[in-house]
């Protein structure tokens, strides 16, 4: 097993020992902040004798971060901080994360570790097609790429024609791109007459995708359309951004860097831990952050630990892809529905294109769900019997998955609104009341 950092070779016993030492240190450091000085009350590092004692620590929520805006979670004077990132919220206080120089350096190392595990090497040419600024995704991958020794192109988001020119002119081999834009991007290549299978013109072999939930079917579609390997990543701004967990070449779950983060999976209602393999809410604690440690943060992301060992040899626990969020659940006729369930069904059907839209409507006093589905041009025929049969087939498969019957509208390819940022998958037209 070729590794970037020796922490990747730690045994389970060594990882547990590192986590315990660093958890106690994180508690000691957190107690220096105004928020945790209050929230921890009588809990001290001596209270943490085993990793199970993490449950003695208070949970932290996004509201806690907002309530303590701007400096209430800092453990040191703001003059020692060298960077901040913030959420994109438009109302109320944003969630702001501060970094010391050591925090930035540690983050760059974790990102380099992720990229190296996915097969990126010094000398690769990396194009970062992600937004910069307060968003963590851009700078996180940028610093990781430079730490690894890659030629790093900060292309930013959007401007598809320029992105393609940079890739082809500079011989780019590695991309960072969000999944919905990757699907859009594949269509743009086709329109420009570029065949991704022609590696002389399209040398890209690796794409790192994340920032929005997506299914395995979407990943495989991206790999097939762009002729590369696409690796799933997980991160959130409260935990630095990207670099929390990443896939190895076996693509069977994302290895959490447990020397830097302690991860729990809990029942979102009872907050009790769930067994490995069972879906619950991810709760995370930073173990190495200096400027603004966060204890037991409720991410609201739903996933599970993948049971069993990984063939790559790393023992860092693996998160399954994000199943949805505890706060984006849709309730229709008493049934809990997650948008990812719908995507999984649609993307498994060869007639379906790259875009869809879930519309929530109200009929009288009853909530209804409508799914608008783009159909590939070769399948959008004039024979109404064929289209009607396809519509019923999609509706049946969705009903079998969701346990309610949605209304299904078939629309032509490229007719739904597209975004070069995160795709809007749900439109709520029910109105108030």
VOTI-581789 format. One record per residue (C-alpha): residue number from 0; residue in one letter; x, y, z. Coordinates in Angstrom, 2 decimals, padded with zeros to 5 digits, m for minus. Example, Ala and Ser with C-alpha at 12.3 -4.5 7.8 and 13.67 -1.06 7.14 Angstrom:
2
[0; A; [012.30; m004.50; 007.80]] [1; S; [013.67; m001.06; 007.14]] 
// end
This chain:
433
[0; X; [000.00; 000.00; 000.00]] [1; X; [001.58; 003.27; m001.17]] [2; X; [000.69; 006.13; 001.18]] [3; X; [001.24; 009.87; 001.43]] [4; X; [001.19; 009.99; 005.25]] [5; X; [002.30; 007.32; 007.71]] [6; X; [m001.00; 007.82; 009.59]] [7; X; [m002.61; 005.83; 006.77]] [8; X; [m000.71; 002.73; 007.96]] [9; X; [m001.80; 002.89; 011.61]] [10; X; [m003.42; m000.21; 013.10]] [11; X; [m006.84; m000.09; 014.74]] [12; X; [m005.23; m000.15; 018.19]] [13; X; [m002.83; 002.66; 017.25]] [14; X; [m005.65; 004.77; 015.81]] [15; X; [m007.76; 004.31; 018.95]] [16; X; [m004.81; 005.39; 021.11]] [17; X; [m004.16; 008.47; 018.95]] [18; X; [m007.85; 009.41; 019.04]] [19; X; [m008.06; 009.16; 022.82]] [20; X; [m005.02; 011.38; 023.38]] [21; X; [m006.24; 013.93; 020.84]] [22; X; [m009.82; 013.90; 022.12]] [23; X; [m008.60; 014.79; 025.60]] [24; X; [m006.46; 017.54; 024.09]] [25; X; [m009.42; 018.84; 022.07]] [26; X; [m011.53; 019.08; 025.22]] [27; X; [m008.77; 020.95; 027.02]] [28; X; [m008.40; 023.40; 024.15]] [29; X; [m012.15; 023.84; 023.64]] [30; X; [m012.56; 024.85; 027.29]] [31; X; [m010.64; 028.03; 026.47]] [32; X; [m013.48; 029.30; 024.25]] [33; X; [m016.39; 031.26; 025.80]] [34; X; [m018.97; 028.83; 024.39]] [35; X; [m017.42; 025.59; 025.56]] [36; X; [m016.36; 027.10; 028.89]] [37; X; [m020.11; 027.25; 029.54]] [38; X; [m021.27; 024.18; 027.63]] [39; X; [m018.72; 021.75; 029.06]] [40; X; [m019.56; 022.72; 032.65]] [41; X; [m017.81; 020.13; 034.84]] [42; X; [m016.46; 018.00; 031.98]] [43; X; [m012.66; 018.03; 031.86]] [44; X; [m010.03; 016.03; 029.96]] [45; X; [m009.86; 013.72; 033.00]] [46; X; [m013.51; 012.87; 032.32]] [47; X; [m012.45; 011.21; 029.04]] [48; X; [m011.03; 007.80; 029.96]] [49; X; [m012.18; 005.87; 026.88]] [50; X; [m013.42; 006.85; 023.45]] [51; X; [m016.95; 005.96; 024.55]] [52; X; [m016.75; 008.90; 026.96]] [53; X; [m017.15; 011.23; 023.98]] [54; X; [m020.86; 010.94; 024.74]] [55; X; [m020.26; 012.90; 027.92]] [56; X; [m019.53; 015.94; 025.78]] [57; X; [m022.33; 018.28; 024.68]] [58; X; [m023.62; 018.17; 021.12]] [59; X; [m022.90; 021.25; 018.99]] [60; X; [m025.36; 022.51; 016.38]] [61; X; [m025.27; 025.01; 013.54]] [62; X; [m027.39; 027.29; 015.72]] [63; X; [m024.66; 027.21; 018.38]] [64; X; [m022.21; 028.50; 015.77]] [65; X; [m024.61; 031.26; 014.76]] [66; X; [m025.37; 032.21; 018.35]] [67; X; [m021.65; 032.57; 019.07]] [68; X; [m020.88; 034.63; 015.97]] [69; X; [m018.27; 035.87; 015.44]] [70; X; [m015.66; 034.96; 018.10]] [71; X; [m017.46; 032.90; 020.74]] [72; X; [m015.81; 029.59; 019.80]] [73; X; [m012.25; 030.88; 019.42]] [74; X; [m009.69; 029.43; 021.81]] [75; X; [m007.08; 032.11; 021.12]] [76; X; [m007.11; 035.82; 020.20]] [77; X; [m008.37; 036.54; 016.71]] [78; X; [m004.96; 038.11; 015.95]] [79; X; [m003.55; 034.55; 015.82]] [80; X; [m006.00; 033.48; 013.12]] [81; X; [m004.84; 033.56; 009.51]] [82; X; [m008.05; 032.70; 007.64]] [83; X; [m011.78; 032.36; 007.95]] [84; X; [m014.39; 030.60; 005.85]] [85; X; [m018.13; 031.09; 006.19]] [86; X; [m021.42; 029.57; 005.11]] [87; X; [m023.42; 031.12; 002.30]] [88; X; [m026.50; 031.83; 004.42]] [89; X; [m028.37; 034.96; 003.38]] [90; X; [m030.37; 035.57; 006.56]] [91; X; [m029.12; 035.91; 010.12]] [92; X; [m025.56; 035.25; 011.19]] [93; X; [m023.46; 032.97; 008.97]] [94; X; [m021.49; 030.08; 010.41]] [95; X; [m017.85; 031.19; 010.47]] [96; X; [m014.82; 028.94; 010.92]] [97; X; [m011.41; 030.37; 011.87]] [98; X; [m008.02; 028.78; 011.20]] [99; X; [m004.55; 029.20; 012.62]] [100; X; [m001.56; 028.70; 010.33]] [101; X; [m001.16; 025.21; 011.73]] [102; X; [m004.84; 024.48; 010.99]] [103; X; [m004.36; 025.53; 007.36]] [104; X; [m001.21; 023.41; 007.06]] [105; X; [m002.94; 020.38; 008.60]] [106; X; [m005.88; 020.77; 006.24]] [107; X; [m003.56; 020.93; 003.21]] [108; X; [m001.90; 017.72; 004.37]] [109; X; [m005.23; 015.92; 004.72]] [110; X; [m006.29; 017.04; 001.25]] [111; X; [m002.98; 015.90; m000.26]] [112; X; [m003.52; 012.56; 001.49]] [113; X; [m006.99; 012.27; m000.10]] [114; X; [m005.79; 013.08; m003.59]] [115; X; [m002.79; 010.76; m003.36]] [116; X; [m005.05; 007.89; m002.23]] [117; X; [m007.18; 008.45; m005.38]] [118; X; [m004.12; 008.05; m007.59]] [119; X; [m002.99; 011.66; m008.03]] [120; X; [000.79; 012.11; m008.04]] [121; X; [003.37; 014.93; m008.20]] [122; X; [003.55; 016.14; m011.77]] [123; X; [m000.18; 015.72; m012.42]] [124; X; [m001.99; 018.77; m013.77]] [125; X; [m004.96; 019.59; m011.59]] [126; X; [m007.83; 021.86; m012.66]] [127; X; [m009.98; 023.10; m009.78]] [128; X; [m013.47; 023.75; m011.19]] [129; X; [m014.88; 024.82; m007.84]] [130; X; [m015.79; 028.17; m006.38]] [131; X; [m013.20; 030.01; m004.32]] [132; X; [m013.78; 032.75; m001.76]] [133; X; [m015.64; 031.94; 001.46]] [134; X; [m016.59; 028.50; 000.11]] [135; X; [m014.16; 025.88; 001.47]] [136; X; [m014.12; 023.57; m001.56]] [137; X; [m011.92; 025.69; m003.79]] [138; X; [m009.06; 026.53; m001.46]] [139; X; [m009.17; 023.13; 000.25]] [140; X; [m008.39; 021.23; m002.95]] [141; X; [m006.07; 024.00; m004.16]] [142; X; [m003.76; 023.81; m001.14]] [143; X; [m003.87; 020.01; m001.16]] [144; X; [m002.87; 019.86; m004.82]] [145; X; [000.04; 022.21; m004.28]] [146; X; [001.16; 020.28; m001.19]] [147; X; [001.15; 017.11; m003.30]] [148; X; [003.26; 018.78; m005.98]] [149; X; [000.77; 019.13; m008.83]] [150; X; [000.54; 021.96; m011.34]] [151; X; [m002.59; 023.63; m009.95]] [152; X; [m004.99; 025.59; m012.16]] [153; X; [m007.50; 027.67; m010.12]] [154; X; [m010.12; 027.78; m012.87]] [155; X; [m013.04; 028.37; m010.50]] [156; X; [m016.64; 027.56; m011.30]] [157; X; [m018.51; 028.09; m014.56]] [158; X; [m017.41; 029.36; m017.99]] [159; X; [m017.52; 025.94; m019.62]] [160; X; [m015.79; 026.96; m022.84]] [161; X; [m012.79; 028.29; m020.90]] [162; X; [m012.69; 025.17; m018.74]] [163; X; [m012.51; 022.95; m021.82]] [164; X; [m009.81; 025.10; m023.44]] [165; X; [m007.65; 024.93; m020.31]] [166; X; [m008.03; 021.16; m020.09]] [167; X; [m007.12; 020.53; m023.70]] [168; X; [m004.38; 023.18; m023.98]] [169; X; [m002.67; 022.39; m020.65]] [170; X; [m003.03; 018.63; m020.76]] [171; X; [m005.00; 018.50; m017.50]] [172; X; [m005.09; 015.03; m015.94]] [173; X; [m007.15; 015.61; m012.77]] [174; X; [m010.37; 017.57; m012.14]] [175; X; [m012.34; 018.71; m009.11]] [176; X; [m015.97; 019.11; m010.22]] [177; X; [m019.40; 018.81; m008.62]] [178; X; [m021.53; 015.92; m009.95]] [179; X; [m024.36; 017.88; m011.55]] [180; X; [m021.89; 020.10; m013.41]] [181; X; [m019.94; 017.01; m014.53]] [182; X; [m023.06; 015.72; m016.28]] [183; X; [m023.65; 019.12; m017.87]] [184; X; [m019.98; 019.27; m018.83]] [185; X; [m020.18; 015.94; m020.66]] [186; X; [m022.96; 017.33; m022.83]] [187; X; [m020.90; 020.41; m023.61]] [188; X; [m017.98; 018.25; m024.75]] [189; X; [m020.28; 016.37; m027.10]] [190; X; [m021.57; 019.64; m028.60]] [191; X; [m017.98; 020.76; m029.19]] [192; X; [m017.12; 017.50; m030.92]] [193; X; [m014.66; 016.34; m028.24]] [194; X; [m014.65; 012.61; m027.54]] [195; X; [m013.44; 011.94; m023.95]] [196; X; [m012.26; 008.51; m025.14]] [197; X; [m009.64; 010.32; m027.26]] [198; X; [m006.96; 010.68; m024.59]] [199; X; [m004.66; 012.62; m026.90]] [200; X; [m007.21; 015.42; m026.78]] [201; X; [m008.84; 014.64; m023.43]] [202; X; [m006.06; 013.46; m021.05]] [203; X; [m008.15; 013.62; m017.87]] [204; X; [m008.08; 010.31; m015.96]] [205; X; [m009.33; 011.27; m012.45]] [206; X; [m012.21; 013.43; m011.22]] [207; X; [m012.91; 014.25; m007.60]] [208; X; [m016.61; 014.83; m007.06]] [209; X; [m018.58; 015.93; m004.03]] [210; X; [m020.23; 019.02; m002.48]] [211; X; [m023.72; 017.69; m003.28]] [212; X; [m025.28; 014.28; m002.59]] [213; X; [m025.30; 011.90; m005.54]] [214; X; [m025.95; 008.24; m006.15]] [215; X; [m023.70; 005.46; m007.35]] [216; X; [m025.63; 005.55; m010.61]] [217; X; [m024.65; 009.20; m011.15]] [218; X; [m020.99; 008.42; m010.42]] [219; X; [m020.98; 005.58; m012.95]] [220; X; [m022.66; 007.80; m015.52]] [221; X; [m019.97; 010.46; m015.00]] [222; X; [m017.22; 007.85; m015.39]] [223; X; [m018.79; 006.46; m018.53]] [224; X; [m019.47; 009.83; m020.17]] [225; X; [m016.11; 011.43; m019.32]] [226; X; [m013.95; 008.28; m019.58]] [227; X; [m012.24; 008.64; m016.22]] [228; X; [m012.45; 007.41; m012.64]] [229; X; [m014.56; 009.55; m010.31]] [230; X; [m013.89; 009.51; m006.57]] [231; X; [m016.43; 010.52; m003.98]] [232; X; [m015.40; 012.87; m001.18]] [233; X; [m016.98; 014.09; 002.02]] [234; X; [m016.45; 017.25; 003.99]] [235; X; [m018.25; 020.18; 005.52]] [236; X; [m017.10; 023.67; 006.35]] [237; X; [m017.47; 023.15; 010.10]] [238; X; [m014.87; 020.36; 009.90]] [239; X; [m012.52; 022.38; 007.57]] [240; X; [m014.30; 021.61; 004.31]] [241; X; [m013.24; 018.78; 001.98]] [242; X; [m010.68; 016.34; 003.34]] [243; X; [m012.72; 014.65; 006.07]] [244; X; [m013.20; 011.39; 004.14]] [245; X; [m012.30; 010.12; 000.69]] [246; X; [m012.51; 007.01; m001.45]] [247; X; [m009.58; 004.74; m002.13]] [248; X; [m009.23; 003.01; m005.54]] [249; X; [m011.63; 000.26; m004.43]] [250; X; [m014.48; 002.83; m004.26]] [251; X; [m016.30; 000.98; m001.48]] [252; X; [m016.83; 003.74; 001.05]] [253; X; [m014.95; 006.89; 002.06]] [254; X; [m012.11; 006.46; 004.54]] [255; X; [m012.45; 008.93; 007.42]] [256; X; [m009.09; 010.29; 008.56]] [257; X; [m009.62; 009.19; 012.12]] [258; X; [m006.38; 010.70; 013.36]] [259; X; [m007.99; 014.11; 012.67]] [260; X; [m011.71; 013.47; 013.24]] [261; X; [m013.76; 011.35; 015.62]] [262; X; [m016.98; 010.23; 013.93]] [263; X; [m020.16; 008.87; 015.50]] [264; X; [m023.33; 007.63; 013.76]] [265; X; [m026.41; 008.27; 015.91]] [266; X; [m030.16; 007.96; 015.64]] [267; X; [m031.35; 011.49; 014.68]] [268; X; [m034.27; 011.25; 017.11]] [269; X; [m032.83; 009.49; 020.17]] [270; X; [m029.21; 010.57; 019.57]] [271; X; [m028.15; 007.08; 020.66]] [272; X; [m025.40; 005.33; 018.64]] [273; X; [m026.54; 002.90; 015.95]] [274; X; [m024.80; m000.37; 015.00]] [275; X; [m022.30; m000.46; 012.15]] [276; X; [m024.11; m000.82; 008.84]] [277; X; [m027.21; 001.05; 010.06]] [278; X; [m028.00; 004.52; 008.71]] [279; X; [m027.99; 007.42; 011.13]] [280; X; [m026.81; 011.01; 011.50]] [281; X; [m023.09; 011.78; 011.32]] [282; X; [m021.74; 013.52; 014.43]] [283; X; [m018.14; 014.75; 014.23]] [284; X; [m015.44; 016.07; 016.57]] [285; X; [m012.27; 017.82; 015.40]] [286; X; [m009.17; 016.28; 016.99]] [287; X; [m006.37; 018.51; 015.68]] [288; X; [m007.86; 021.95; 015.12]] [289; X; [m006.25; 024.69; 017.20]] [290; X; [m008.12; 027.92; 016.60]] [291; X; [m011.70; 026.70; 016.73]] [292; X; [m012.18; 023.10; 017.85]] [293; X; [m015.73; 021.77; 017.54]] [294; X; [m017.06; 018.95; 019.71]] [295; X; [m019.75; 016.50; 018.61]] [296; X; [m021.11; 018.57; 015.73]] [297; X; [m024.49; 017.46; 014.40]] [298; X; [m023.92; 017.47; 010.65]] [299; X; [m027.53; 016.47; 009.79]] [300; X; [m026.00; 014.25; 007.07]] [301; X; [m027.28; 010.68; 006.96]] [302; X; [m024.92; 007.79; 006.30]] [303; X; [m023.59; 004.59; 007.84]] [304; X; [m020.28; 002.96; 008.63]] [305; X; [m019.42; 000.36; 005.99]] [306; X; [m018.81; m002.87; 007.92]] [307; X; [m015.78; m005.07; 007.39]] [308; X; [m012.21; m004.37; 006.26]] [309; X; [m011.22; m002.57; 003.07]] [310; X; [m009.10; m004.37; 000.51]] [311; X; [m006.72; m001.38; 000.32]] [312; X; [m005.34; m002.23; 003.78]] [313; X; [m006.27; 001.00; 005.55]] [314; X; [m008.21; 000.49; 008.77]] [315; X; [m009.63; 004.01; 008.92]] [316; X; [m013.40; 003.48; 009.11]] [317; X; [m015.42; 004.06; 005.96]] [318; X; [m018.51; 006.19; 005.52]] [319; X; [m021.02; 005.14; 002.91]] [320; X; [m022.11; 007.83; 000.45]] [321; X; [m024.47; 010.38; 001.97]] [322; X; [m028.03; 009.05; 001.86]] [323; X; [m029.62; 012.46; 002.36]] [324; X; [m030.02; 014.90; 005.20]] [325; X; [m031.99; 014.62; 008.37]] [326; X; [m033.51; 017.99; 007.52]] [327; X; [m034.32; 017.54; 003.80]] [328; X; [m036.80; 014.75; 004.29]] [329; X; [m040.08; 015.12; 002.40]] [330; X; [m043.27; 013.75; 003.93]] [331; X; [m045.97; 012.89; 001.39]] [332; X; [m049.13; 011.11; 002.54]] [333; X; [m047.39; 010.11; 005.74]] [334; X; [m044.41; 008.56; 003.93]] [335; X; [m040.85; 009.79; 004.48]] [336; X; [m039.08; 010.42; 001.16]] [337; X; [m035.51; 011.50; 000.46]] [338; X; [m034.63; 013.06; m002.92]] [339; X; [m031.72; 010.65; m003.25]] [340; X; [m034.18; 007.74; m003.48]] [341; X; [m035.71; 009.32; m006.57]] [342; X; [m032.33; 010.01; m008.15]] [343; X; [m031.25; 006.41; m007.61]] [344; X; [m034.28; 005.10; m009.52]] [345; X; [m034.05; 007.61; m012.37]] [346; X; [m030.32; 007.33; m013.01]] [347; X; [m030.58; 003.54; m013.30]] [348; X; [m032.84; 003.89; m016.36]] [349; X; [m031.01; 004.24; m019.71]] [350; X; [m033.79; 006.38; m021.24]] [351; X; [m033.38; 009.11; m018.59]] [352; X; [m031.15; 012.09; m019.27]] [353; X; [m028.96; 014.06; m016.87]] [354; X; [m031.56; 016.31; m015.27]] [355; X; [m034.74; 016.01; m013.26]] [356; X; [m036.82; 018.17; m010.92]] [357; X; [m038.96; 017.17; m007.94]] [358; X; [m041.96; 019.48; m007.56]] [359; X; [m044.03; 019.52; m004.38]] [360; X; [m047.64; 020.61; m004.98]] [361; X; [m050.87; 020.89; m003.06]] [362; X; [m054.17; 019.56; m004.38]] [363; X; [m056.85; 020.87; m002.09]] [364; X; [m055.42; 020.04; 001.31]] [365; X; [m053.35; 017.09; 000.09]] [366; X; [m049.63; 017.30; m000.65]] [367; X; [m048.60; 015.74; m003.93]] [368; X; [m045.23; 015.00; m005.51]] [369; X; [m044.48; 015.47; m009.21]] [370; X; [m041.24; 014.42; m010.89]] [371; X; [m040.20; 016.10; m014.13]] [372; X; [m037.76; 013.87; m015.98]] [373; X; [m035.60; 014.73; m018.97]] [374; X; [m035.59; 011.95; m021.57]] [375; X; [m032.65; 011.36; m023.88]] [376; X; [m033.23; 012.69; m027.36]] [377; X; [m033.14; 009.25; m029.00]] [378; X; [m035.93; 008.04; m026.71]] [379; X; [m038.15; 011.13; m026.97]] [380; X; [m040.14; 009.87; m029.97]] [381; X; [m043.42; 011.02; m031.51]] [382; X; [m045.15; 007.69; m030.82]] [383; X; [m047.32; 008.54; m027.80]] [384; X; [m047.76; 004.87; m026.95]] [385; X; [m044.01; 004.52; m026.45]] [386; X; [m043.78; 007.65; m024.30]] [387; X; [m046.82; 006.65; m022.29]] [388; X; [m045.31; 003.22; m021.64]] [389; X; [m042.04; 004.81; m020.50]] [390; X; [m043.91; 007.23; m018.25]] [391; X; [m045.79; 004.39; m016.58]] [392; X; [m042.60; 002.37; m016.16]] [393; X; [m040.85; 005.27; m014.42]] [394; X; [m043.90; 005.88; m012.26]] [395; X; [m044.08; 002.22; m011.24]] [396; X; [m040.40; 002.04; m010.30]] [397; X; [m040.69; 005.21; m008.26]] [398; X; [m043.82; 003.89; m006.54]] [399; X; [m042.04; 000.65; m005.65]] [400; X; [m039.17; 002.63; m004.09]] [401; X; [m041.13; 005.43; m002.40]] [402; X; [m044.35; 003.56; m001.47]] [403; X; [m046.38; 006.48; m002.86]] [404; X; [m047.22; 007.10; m006.52]] [405; X; [m045.74; 010.34; m007.86]] [406; X; [m046.94; 012.12; m010.96]] [407; X; [m044.35; 011.86; m013.71]] [408; X; [m043.86; 014.36; m016.55]] [409; X; [m041.53; 013.45; m019.40]] [410; X; [m039.76; 016.44; m020.92]] [411; X; [m037.24; 016.85; m023.72]] [412; X; [m033.52; 016.77; m023.09]] [413; X; [m032.03; 020.13; m022.01]] [414; X; [m035.47; 021.61; m021.28]] [415; X; [m035.16; 021.85; m017.48]] [416; X; [m033.16; 024.72; m015.97]] [417; X; [m029.47; 023.92; m015.58]] [418; X; [m027.04; 025.26; m013.04]] [419; X; [m023.27; 025.41; m013.06]] [420; X; [m023.42; 025.43; m009.27]] [421; X; [m025.23; 022.98; m007.03]] [422; X; [m028.25; 021.61; m008.83]] [423; X; [m031.70; 022.53; m007.49]] [424; X; [m033.49; 019.21; m007.29]] [425; X; [m036.58; 020.14; m005.23]] [426; X; [m039.08; 022.93; m005.96]] [427; X; [m041.71; 023.46; m003.28]] [428; X; [m044.83; 025.09; m004.77]] [429; X; [m047.19; 024.22; m001.93]] [430; X; [m047.16; 027.74; m000.49]] [431; X; [m047.87; 028.58; 003.11]] [432; X; [m050.42; 026.60; 005.05]] 
// end
